[in-house]
């Protein structure tokens, strides 16, 4: 799985600035407060973090799985080929990837406009070539 430089920079910042240096675990992410402080972050710990983040963001629902959907959708919207998104997601079927993505209407409209412009440009070039041949 490929990760962005921003991800590595963020993890580096966390390791330098937030993660307790004397944590008795080799896990990267540890609980930063509460009775499990300094121990490896558990699934329940991630749920606590997600609940707090939902509250700060004013969201009723947000899950780690929804974040995965959002990440893969943003990769596709940024121009990553569908097959590359499929590989990143670990999907066996390209159809699973298509269903997984939640592309916005604006993105789809922009993709259509771009394709239409390329088609129009191709037709214009064909017309110029035909005019040159007939001249």
N, CA, C and O of each residue as an XYZ file, in Angstrom:
540
protein
N       0.852     -1.179      0.000
C       0.000      0.000      0.000
C       0.893      1.237      0.000
O       1.831      1.348      0.789
N       0.586      2.137     -0.881
C       1.333      3.378     -0.963
C       0.716      4.412     -0.035
O      -0.503      4.472      0.124
N       1.560      5.214      0.568
C       1.099      6.258      1.473
C       1.745      7.574      1.073
O       2.854      7.599      0.538
N       1.045      8.656      1.335
C       1.548      9.968      0.940
C       2.628     10.463      1.905
O       2.740      9.997      3.038
N       3.407     11.410      1.421
C       4.423     12.037      2.266
C       3.780     12.746      3.449
O       4.361     12.803      4.532
N       2.573     13.290      3.241
C       1.864     13.959      4.331
C       1.570     12.980      5.460
O       1.681     13.329      6.635
N       1.195     11.751      5.102
C       0.940     10.730      6.114
C       2.196     10.497      6.962
O       2.136     10.502      8.192
N       3.331     10.294      6.289
C       4.574     10.030      7.022
C       4.983     11.221      7.871
O       5.482     11.047      8.983
N       4.779     12.422      7.364
C       5.098     13.622      8.144
C       4.203     13.699      9.379
O       4.669     14.037     10.467
N       2.924     13.385      9.211
C       1.987     13.434     10.340
C       2.321     12.380     11.388
O       2.279     12.660     12.586
N       2.653     11.172     10.946
C       3.037     10.120     11.901
C       4.332     10.510     12.612
O       4.468     10.298     13.817
N       5.277     11.075     11.873
C       6.523     11.544     12.494
C       6.261     12.603     13.556
O       6.852     12.569     14.635
N       5.368     13.551     13.243
C       5.009     14.586     14.226
C       4.394     13.949     15.469
O       4.728     14.318     16.595
N       3.492     12.991     15.256
C       2.859     12.303     16.379
C       3.907     11.599     17.241
O       3.879     11.699     18.468
N       4.829     10.888     16.594
C       5.850     10.151     17.346
C       6.749     11.097     18.143
O       7.119     10.795     19.277
N       7.094     12.225     17.557
C       7.974     13.193     18.235
C       7.256     13.991     19.315
O       7.822     14.259     20.375
N       6.005     14.370     19.044
C       5.353     15.370     19.892
C       4.271     14.826     20.817
O       3.976     15.455     21.833
N       3.672     13.686     20.505
C       2.524     13.234     21.293
C       2.694     11.866     21.935
O       2.309     11.673     23.088
N       3.262     10.918     21.207
C       3.355      9.557     21.732
C       4.336      9.529     22.891
O       5.466      9.999     22.758
N       3.915      8.981     24.030
C       4.847      8.893     25.167
C       6.083      8.070     24.798
O       5.963      6.962     24.276
N       7.240      8.603     25.065
C       8.496      7.941     24.694
C       8.691      6.637     25.455
O       9.341      5.721     24.953
N       8.141      6.543     26.648
C       8.350      5.358     27.485
C       7.169      4.382     27.432
O       6.951      3.622     28.375
N       6.413      4.401     26.338
C       5.278      3.484     26.211
C       5.800      2.045     26.170
O       6.738      1.743     25.431
N       5.188      1.155     26.970
C       5.670     -0.233     27.051
C       5.124     -1.123     25.916
O       4.760     -2.275     26.155
N       5.068     -0.599     24.711
C       4.559     -1.363     23.572
C       5.280     -0.926     22.313
O       5.779      0.196     22.227
N       5.332     -1.819     21.337
C       5.934     -1.437     20.060
C       4.881     -0.945     19.077
O       5.207     -0.610     17.938
N       3.614     -0.896     19.507
C       2.561     -0.350     18.646
C       2.827      1.141     18.418
O       3.280      1.855     19.313
N       2.536      1.579     17.214
C       2.755      2.988     16.887
C       1.778      3.861     17.646
O       2.175      4.855     18.255
N       0.497      3.497     17.616
C      -0.522      4.336     18.237
C      -0.884      3.791     19.608
O      -1.192      2.610     19.770
N      -0.839      4.684     20.590
C      -1.136      4.316     21.975
C      -2.184      5.268     22.521
O      -2.377      6.372     22.013
N      -2.868      4.804     23.585
C      -3.822      5.674     24.270
C      -3.036      6.790     24.933
O      -2.021      6.547     25.585
N      -3.514      8.021     24.762
C      -2.786      9.178     25.304
C      -3.307      9.629     26.648
O      -2.659     10.418     27.337
N      -4.489      9.130     27.034
C      -5.020      9.479     28.352
C      -5.945      8.371     28.823
O      -6.252      7.437     28.082
N      -6.380      8.489     30.059
C      -7.288      7.492     30.617
C      -6.544      6.313     31.210
O      -5.314      6.318     31.268
N      -7.288      5.287     31.658
C      -6.680      4.146     32.340
C      -5.764      3.309     31.438
O      -4.918      2.568     31.938
N      -5.924      3.419     30.129
C      -5.079      2.649     29.203
C      -3.901      3.462     28.678
O      -3.215      3.042     27.746
N      -3.667      4.633     29.283
C      -2.593      5.515     28.823
C      -1.292      4.746     28.635
O      -0.890      3.950     29.484
N      -0.642      5.003     27.498
C       0.649      4.434     27.111
C       0.533      3.002     26.580
O       1.521      2.452     26.094
N      -0.645      2.390     26.662
C      -0.819      1.053     26.099
C      -1.277      1.173     24.644
O      -1.810      2.202     24.231
N      -1.060      0.103     23.880
C      -1.462      0.102     22.484
C      -2.927      0.466     22.313
O      -3.780      0.030     23.086
N      -3.208      1.260     21.304
C      -4.575      1.705     21.045
C      -5.428      0.515     20.607
O      -5.063     -0.213     19.684
N      -6.547      0.329     21.265
C      -7.453     -0.785     20.968
C      -8.563     -0.319     20.024
O      -8.689      0.871     19.733
N      -9.358     -1.267     19.556
C     -10.521     -0.943     18.728
C     -11.462     -0.025     19.510
O     -11.996      0.939     18.960
N     -11.660     -0.326     20.784
C     -12.515      0.529     21.620
C     -11.922      1.933     21.737
O     -12.654      2.922     21.762
N     -10.604      2.013     21.809
C      -9.937      3.315     21.877
C     -10.151      4.129     20.608
O     -10.351      5.342     20.662
N     -10.108      3.448     19.467
C     -10.373      4.133     18.190
C     -11.815      4.620     18.171
O     -12.089      5.717     17.686
N     -12.747      3.813     18.696
C     -14.154      4.225     18.766
C     -14.320      5.479     19.625
O     -15.103      6.364     19.281
N     -13.600      5.558     20.726
C     -13.656      6.743     21.594
C     -13.158      7.971     20.829
O     -13.764      9.040     20.895
N     -12.067      7.810     20.113
C     -11.508      8.914     19.322
C     -12.496      9.348     18.245
O     -12.702     10.543     18.032
N     -13.110      8.373     17.564
C     -14.079      8.691     16.514
C     -15.300      9.411     17.091
O     -15.801     10.355     16.480
N     -15.783      8.979     18.252
C     -16.934      9.646     18.885
C     -16.599     11.099     19.191
O     -17.403     11.995     18.934
N     -15.419     11.328     19.738
C     -15.011     12.701     20.062
C     -14.876     13.538     18.792
O     -15.301     14.693     18.762
N     -14.294     12.969     17.757
C     -14.128     13.701     16.494
C     -15.491     14.005     15.872
O     -15.699     15.097     15.341
N     -16.420     13.048     15.933
C     -17.781     13.284     15.426
C     -18.421     14.449     16.165
O     -19.053     15.313     15.557
N     -18.252     14.460     17.472
C     -18.825     15.536     18.285
C     -18.246     16.894     17.913
O     -18.982     17.871     17.773
N     -16.917     16.955     17.751
C     -16.271     18.222     17.384
C     -16.702     18.684     15.998
O     -16.806     19.884     15.741
N     -16.955     17.724     15.103
C     -17.340     18.054     13.732
C     -18.850     18.258     13.591
O     -19.323     18.679     12.535
N     -19.606     17.962     14.649
C     -21.054     18.107     14.582
C     -21.724     17.064     13.709
O     -22.764     17.333     13.109
N     -21.139     15.877     13.631
C     -21.690     14.801     12.813
C     -22.419     13.791     13.683
O     -21.991     13.487     14.796
N     -23.522     13.275     13.161
C     -24.227     12.213     13.874
C     -23.533     10.879     13.693
O     -23.435     10.081     14.626
N     -23.041     10.640     12.451
C     -22.410      9.362     12.143
C     -21.106      9.602     11.398
O     -21.028     10.464     10.522
N     -20.109      8.850     11.745
C     -18.839      8.801     11.008
C     -18.086      7.595     11.556
O     -17.878      7.469     12.763
N     -17.686      6.720     10.655
C     -16.983      5.510     11.068
C     -15.643      5.424     10.348
O     -15.408      6.138      9.373
N     -14.783      4.565     10.821
C     -13.505      4.328     10.149
C     -13.753      3.819      8.733
O     -13.026      4.178      7.806
N     -14.768      2.992      8.564
C     -15.075      2.462      7.238
C     -15.526      3.590      6.301
O     -15.173      3.594      5.122
N     -16.292      4.531      6.815
C     -16.694      5.681      5.999
C     -15.478      6.530      5.623
O     -15.420      7.074      4.520
N     -14.518      6.645      6.523
C     -13.281      7.369      6.203
C     -12.531      6.669      5.074
O     -11.947      7.326      4.212
N     -12.548      5.340      5.080
C     -11.922      4.570      3.995
C     -12.612      4.868      2.666
O     -11.948      5.107      1.657
N     -13.944      4.852      2.668
C     -14.704      5.197      1.463
C     -14.304      6.588      0.971
O     -14.042      6.789     -0.215
N     -14.261      7.534      1.895
C     -13.938      8.919      1.541
C     -12.532      9.021      0.958
O     -12.322      9.711     -0.040
N     -11.580      8.346      1.567
C     -10.200      8.381      1.075
C     -10.123      7.842     -0.346
O      -9.511      8.468     -1.212
N     -10.730      6.700     -0.593
C     -10.674      6.100     -1.927
C     -11.417      6.951     -2.951
O     -10.981      7.072     -4.096
N     -12.536      7.538     -2.540
C     -13.281      8.422     -3.442
C     -12.441      9.634     -3.810
O     -12.401     10.026     -4.976
N     -11.773     10.231     -2.835
C     -10.929     11.413     -3.103
C      -9.760     11.063     -4.025
O      -9.370     11.872     -4.867
N      -9.204      9.867     -3.869
C      -8.132      9.443     -4.773
C      -8.640      9.377     -6.204
O      -7.966      9.827     -7.131
N      -9.828      8.816     -6.383
C     -10.405      8.720     -7.728
C     -10.708     10.105     -8.284
O     -10.430     10.383     -9.451
N     -11.275     10.971     -7.454
C     -11.594     12.328     -7.888
C     -10.345     13.130     -8.230
O     -10.395     14.060     -9.034
N      -9.231     12.765     -7.616
C      -7.967     13.458     -7.896
C      -7.308     12.947     -9.168
O      -6.256     13.444     -9.570
N      -7.927     11.950     -9.802
C      -7.421     11.483    -11.080
C      -6.788     10.108    -11.070
O      -6.316      9.646    -12.109
N      -6.761      9.435     -9.924
C      -6.191      8.094     -9.886
C      -7.061      7.165    -10.722
O      -8.287      7.201    -10.618
N      -6.445      6.345    -11.537
C      -7.174      5.384    -12.369
C      -7.976      4.437    -11.485
O      -7.555      4.079    -10.385
N      -9.139      4.040    -11.992
C     -10.012      3.149    -11.234
C      -9.287      1.864    -10.846
O      -9.468      1.360     -9.738
N      -8.467      1.333    -11.750
C      -7.715      0.103    -11.452
C      -6.705      0.327    -10.316
O      -6.455     -0.574     -9.516
N      -6.138      1.519    -10.256
C      -5.198      1.828     -9.175
C      -5.939      1.955     -7.846
O      -5.439      1.512     -6.812
N      -7.129      2.560     -7.870
C      -7.943      2.647     -6.649
C      -8.320      1.239     -6.191
O      -8.309      0.942     -4.997
N      -8.653      0.376     -7.154
C      -8.982     -1.020     -6.845
C      -7.811     -1.691     -6.135
O      -7.998     -2.359     -5.118
N      -6.609     -1.514     -6.667
C      -5.423     -2.120     -6.052
C      -5.184     -1.549     -4.653
O      -4.862     -2.291     -3.725
N      -5.341     -0.233     -4.504
C      -5.148      0.408     -3.200
C      -6.139     -0.134     -2.178
O      -5.798     -0.331     -1.012
N      -7.379     -0.375     -2.630
C      -8.419     -0.872     -1.725
C      -8.266     -2.355     -1.424
O      -8.790     -2.846     -0.424
N      -7.544     -3.072     -2.291
C      -7.410     -4.508     -2.111
C      -8.631     -5.275     -2.596
O      -8.867     -6.409     -2.182
N      -9.407     -4.647     -3.477
C     -10.592     -5.318     -4.015
C     -10.196     -6.288     -5.121
O      -9.336     -5.977     -5.945
N     -10.815     -7.453     -5.139
C     -10.586     -8.426     -6.206
C     -11.339     -7.995     -7.459
O     -10.828     -8.118     -8.573
N     -12.548     -7.491     -7.272
C     -13.406     -7.115     -8.391
C     -13.437     -5.602     -8.588
O     -13.580     -4.849     -7.625
N     -13.302     -5.161     -9.836
C     -13.417     -3.738    -10.155
C     -14.827     -3.249     -9.843
O     -15.020     -2.073     -9.535
N     -15.815     -4.143     -9.920
C     -17.197     -3.761     -9.603
C     -17.336     -3.390     -8.128
O     -18.094     -2.484     -7.783
N     -16.606     -4.090     -7.260
C     -16.622     -3.735     -5.835
C     -16.104     -2.320     -5.645
O     -16.635     -1.558     -4.837
N     -15.072     -1.976     -6.389
C     -14.495     -0.640     -6.280
C     -15.490      0.406     -6.771
O     -15.648      1.455     -6.147
N     -16.159      0.127     -7.883
C     -17.145      1.079     -8.419
C     -18.248      1.347     -7.395
O     -18.641      2.495     -7.190
N     -18.747      0.284     -6.752
C     -19.813      0.426     -5.765
C     -19.292      1.180     -4.539
O     -20.033      1.934     -3.908
N     -18.045      0.977     -4.213
C     -17.424      1.536     -3.016
C     -17.287      3.054     -3.091
O     -17.387      3.745     -2.077
N     -17.056      3.567     -4.302
C     -16.805      4.993     -4.468
C     -18.110      5.778     -4.418
O     -19.156      5.310     -4.869
N     -18.025      6.963     -3.870
C     -19.184      7.856     -3.777
C     -18.805      9.161     -4.476
O     -18.515     10.172     -3.837
N     -18.817      9.105     -5.790
C     -18.377     10.249     -6.574
C     -19.455     11.324     -6.585
O     -20.645     11.028     -6.691
N     -19.025     12.566     -6.475
C     -19.975     13.668     -6.440
C     -20.481     13.973     -7.840
O     -19.805     13.694     -8.830
N     -21.656     14.538     -7.914
C     -22.214     14.929     -9.201
C     -21.323     15.952     -9.898
O     -21.187     15.914    -11.121
N     -20.716     16.864     -9.143
C     -19.813     17.861     -9.731
C     -18.625     17.176    -10.397
O     -18.226     17.551    -11.499
N     -18.059     16.171     -9.727
C     -16.921     15.458    -10.300
C     -17.334     14.747    -11.576
O     -16.635     14.814    -12.588
N     -18.479     14.061    -11.527
C     -18.952     13.344    -12.710
C     -19.231     14.305    -13.866
O     -18.895     14.011    -15.013
N     -19.841     15.442    -13.569
C     -20.122     16.430    -14.616
C     -18.821     16.955    -15.214
O     -18.726     17.136    -16.428
N     -17.832     17.197    -14.384
C     -16.535     17.680    -14.863
C     -15.856     16.632    -15.739
O     -15.263     16.973    -16.763
N     -15.935     15.367    -15.350
C     -15.364     14.291    -16.160
C     -16.043     14.235    -17.533
O     -15.384     14.047    -18.556
N     -17.356     14.398    -17.539
C     -18.085     14.395    -18.800
C     -17.655     15.574    -19.671
O     -17.395     15.405    -20.862
N     -17.579     16.775    -19.074
C     -17.159     17.963    -19.830
C     -15.777     17.769    -20.436
O     -15.548     18.102    -21.598
N     -14.852     17.226    -19.639
C     -13.487     16.991    -20.139
C     -13.494     16.021    -21.318
O     -12.807     16.244    -22.315
N     -14.268     14.949    -21.202
C     -14.341     13.970    -22.291
C     -14.977     14.592    -23.527
O     -14.512     14.371    -24.645
N     -16.038     15.370    -23.329
C     -16.711     16.015    -24.456
C     -15.773     16.992    -25.161
O     -15.778     17.076    -26.389
N     -14.970     17.727    -24.397
C     -14.004     18.662    -25.002
C     -12.968     17.911    -25.833
O     -12.596     18.366    -26.914
N     -12.503     16.773    -25.341
C     -11.544     15.976    -26.103
C     -12.170     15.445    -27.386
O     -11.537     15.444    -28.442
N     -13.410     14.998    -27.286
C     -14.110     14.498    -28.477
C     -14.293     15.633    -29.477
O     -14.021     15.476    -30.667
N     -14.758     16.782    -28.977
C     -14.956     17.937    -29.861
C     -13.650     18.362    -30.505
O     -13.621     18.676    -31.695
N     -12.568     18.375    -29.737
C     -11.266     18.759    -30.281
C     -10.829     17.765    -31.355
O     -10.245     18.159    -32.364
N     -11.108     16.488    -31.141
C     -10.769     15.460    -32.129
C     -11.564     15.639    -33.407
O     -11.023     15.504    -34.505
N     -12.847     15.942    -33.270
C     -13.685     16.179    -34.455
C     -13.233     17.421    -35.209
O     -13.225     17.438    -36.439
N     -12.856     18.462    -34.466
C     -12.378     19.684    -35.117
C     -11.112     19.392    -35.907
O     -10.941     19.896    -37.017
N     -10.226     18.584    -35.343
C      -8.983     18.235    -36.033
C      -9.284     17.414    -37.289
O      -8.641     17.590    -38.324
N     -10.277     16.508    -37.184
C     -10.666     15.708    -38.353
C     -11.217     16.603    -39.462
O     -10.905     16.403    -40.636
N     -12.036     17.590    -39.090
C     -12.606     18.502    -40.082
C     -11.526     19.307    -40.769
O     -11.577     19.502    -41.984
N     -10.540     19.784    -40.005
C      -9.432     20.548    -40.580
C      -8.648     19.658    -41.554
O      -8.259     20.104    -42.634
N      -8.424     18.413    -41.168
C      -7.691     17.477    -42.031
C      -8.479     17.209    -43.312
O      -7.897     17.176    -44.396
N      -9.797     17.017    -43.202
C     -10.634     16.792    -44.380
C     -10.651     18.011    -45.296
O     -10.597     17.871    -46.518
N     -10.723     19.187    -44.721
C     -10.700     20.418    -45.515
C      -9.370     20.552    -46.273
O      -9.345     20.993    -47.422
N      -8.282     20.171    -45.623
C      -6.964     20.239    -46.253
C      -6.874     19.253    -47.408
O      -6.295     19.561    -48.449
N      -7.442     18.079    -47.226
C      -7.430     17.061    -48.280
C      -8.272     17.520    -49.462
O      -7.877     17.330    -50.612
N      -9.429     18.122    -49.191
C     -10.346     18.542    -50.242
C      -9.930     19.851    -50.918
O     -10.486     20.206    -51.957
N      -8.986     20.555    -50.359
C      -8.584     21.848    -50.927
C      -7.671     21.708    -52.112
O      -7.253     22.711    -52.691
